[in-house]
Amino acid sequence: MGKSYDKSTKLSDFQAEISKLAPSLVRLSKDNGSICWQVGYHAKNGEVYPLDYAIFEAFRTSRDLVLRNRIAWTFGHGEHCRDRFSGRHETILWYTKKGDYIFDLDAVRVPQKYPGKRHYKGPRRGEFSGNPFGKNPSDVWDIPNVKAGHVEKTSHPCQFPVALAQRLVNALSGSGDTVLDPYAGSGTTGIAALLAGRRFLGAEVNPKYAKIAEARYQALARGTLRYRADLPIRSPQQNEAVSQKPDHFHF
Ligand SMILES: C[S@@+](CC[C@H](N)C(=O)[O-])C[C@H]1O[C@@H](n2cnc3c(N)ncnc32)[C@H](O)[C@@H]1O
């Protein structure tokens, strides 16, 4: 909403398009598959509207779907607001159908924050308490967004990081499954799907963006595509220049 590729910035048009598409997505999804929808906020005249409200409404009519998580994707860069807190998160609604569904938590575990933590009471007192394969990434994901300087940056105005799509693809689909992104943009979901050994179908209305996606798939096939692995965000060390506080800074 409000990006250069949007024909309309009316919420009613956004809602109408999603509502039209939603039943087809439900129909096309396998019984053990998932639907994930990532969106941010629409801001107009200082008022923000969470666009996932519209997605939630559109899918609410489907009795076959169950909302499993509302994931907050947080990131470090964006507009510096003066009249409200700067927006640094968007959301992903993750739906499955009723019954069994694929959820491979082990495929997306992240490093433990306190790997040396031990049980302090009970029969396992003194033993390490964390899972050695990492912890559940939770429903708050801190993954750098794709701004200038990011290794994945193309000229697409709203590119998602590969790591974001990878978590969803790796956890929610199996080897050889097909991943569909009806708003494929620069092809990020396709890259995550192909990296994980899935098949991919993408739709993109703008030929310029479709060409970017094609070039990225080809670079992936050649082994030359650059992307940021899903690793914890590095904090600058105290001795680095960016960590030094100028004399006139109060905090
Ligand atoms: C948020 S962007 C997707 C970005 C993508 N995840 C990426 O990482 O590059 C949404 C994309 O949907 C495309 N789009 C909008 N309406 C469409 C439609 N009706 N059919 C197909 N693509 C559409 C836009 O051109 C835009 O590239």
The ligand as an SDF file (V2000), in Angstrom:
LIG
                    3D

 27 29  0  0  0  0  0  0  0  0999 V2000
    5.5320   -6.7720   -1.4420 C   0  0  0  0  0  0  0  0  0  0  0  0
    6.0100   -7.0450   -3.0760 S   0  0  0  0  0  0  0  0  0  0  0  0
    6.6950   -8.6370   -2.9830 C   0  0  0  0  0  0  0  0  0  0  0  0
    8.1420   -8.5980   -2.7300 C   0  0  0  0  0  0  0  0  0  0  0  0
    8.7960   -9.9660   -2.7040 C   0  0  0  0  0  0  0  0  0  0  0  0
    8.4150  -10.7130   -1.5080 N   0  0  0  0  0  0  0  0  0  0  0  0
   10.2780   -9.8020   -2.7830 C   0  0  0  0  0  0  0  0  0  0  0  0
   11.0040  -10.1650   -1.8490 O   0  0  0  0  0  0  0  0  0  0  0  0
   10.7410   -9.2590   -3.7770 O   0  0  0  0  0  0  0  0  0  0  0  0
    4.4970   -7.3220   -3.8870 C   0  0  0  0  0  0  0  0  0  0  0  0
    4.6440   -7.6130   -5.3840 C   0  0  0  0  0  0  0  0  0  0  0  0
    3.3800   -7.9990   -5.8850 O   0  0  0  0  0  0  0  0  0  0  0  0
    3.2540   -7.5240   -7.2150 C   0  0  0  0  0  0  0  0  0  0  0  0
    1.8140   -7.5100   -7.5430 N   0  0  0  0  0  0  0  0  0  0  0  0
    0.8710   -6.6120   -7.1780 C   0  0  0  0  0  0  0  0  0  0  0  0
   -0.3350   -6.9730   -7.6340 N   0  0  0  0  0  0  0  0  0  0  0  0
   -0.1620   -8.1520   -8.3030 C   0  0  0  0  0  0  0  0  0  0  0  0
   -1.0350   -9.0390   -8.9670 C   0  0  0  0  0  0  0  0  0  0  0  0
   -2.3400   -8.7760   -9.0600 N   0  0  0  0  0  0  0  0  0  0  0  0
   -0.5220  -10.1530   -9.5280 N   0  0  0  0  0  0  0  0  0  0  0  0
    0.7990  -10.4350   -9.4380 C   0  0  0  0  0  0  0  0  0  0  0  0
    1.7010   -9.6240   -8.8220 N   0  0  0  0  0  0  0  0  0  0  0  0
    1.2200   -8.5000   -8.2470 C   0  0  0  0  0  0  0  0  0  0  0  0
    3.9180   -6.1690   -7.1700 C   0  0  0  0  0  0  0  0  0  0  0  0
    4.3360   -5.7560   -8.4610 O   0  0  0  0  0  0  0  0  0  0  0  0
    5.1040   -6.4330   -6.2190 C   0  0  0  0  0  0  0  0  0  0  0  0
    6.2640   -6.7720   -6.9230 O   0  0  0  0  0  0  0  0  0  0  0  0
  1  2  1  0
  2  3  1  0
  2 10  1  0
  3  4  1  0
  4  5  1  0
  5  6  1  0
  5  7  1  0
  7  8  2  0
  7  9  1  0
 10 11  1  0
 11 12  1  0
 11 26  1  0
 12 13  1  0
 13 14  1  0
 13 24  1  0
 14 15  1  0
 14 23  1  0
 15 16  2  0
 16 17  1  0
 17 18  1  0
 17 23  2  0
 18 19  1  0
 18 20  2  0
 20 21  1  0
 21 22  2  0
 22 23  1  0
 24 25  1  0
 24 26  1  0
 26 27  1  0
M  CHG  2   2   1   9  -1
M  END
$$$$
